[in-house]
C-alpha cells in the first residue's frame, strides 16, 4: 500500500469506517496548489475525514505517495472492501 506524503500524512491512530463506495470520483488540491479530479476510484472505505482505503493505480507501492489515503492495487482493494463494513476499525501505525 501507499500512505500519505509528509505534506499530507495519513493520521496515526484507530478510526472506524464511516462511509463506503464501490466507486467514486475523488478530488482535491495537490501540494503545489493544482487541483485533481480522479474518476472511477474503486473500493473506497473512508475512516478518518478524507482519508480512505481505496484502489489506485501506481507504478509501485510500499511508500508514501498519497495525500493521506491508503492506496492499493485495484485487486487488493477489491479483496479488502467486503471486510470493511461501516464501523470496522482501521489502525494506522507510524
Steps between C-alpha positions, in 0.01 A plus 500: 500500500589868484432748776514879528797715408651730767293795366180302561576201722262219583397564860632245748227346717197275492189617317166341403395472137213745465423514126551264204469507122561235239627782276519876514674809366761628744605862477709745696808718498858387439792637705590736212151655511373332184174310518431138414184308416547126465186319377442129547690447825383156617433332833504808724464474881532833685640473851630845606375823344606479136733204555384175347609152404463473121634370174736722303732421211866580570819370346610379845370463854653488846583860588330839550347628174143601586340806655400304810315204357613140511531406133533146370477315169143456373501123565618546859239768564227274357610219733508727806178697438250228609685484834461872580130557573394815683650493849806288413802635686798606288830538686778710345842463662810709453 
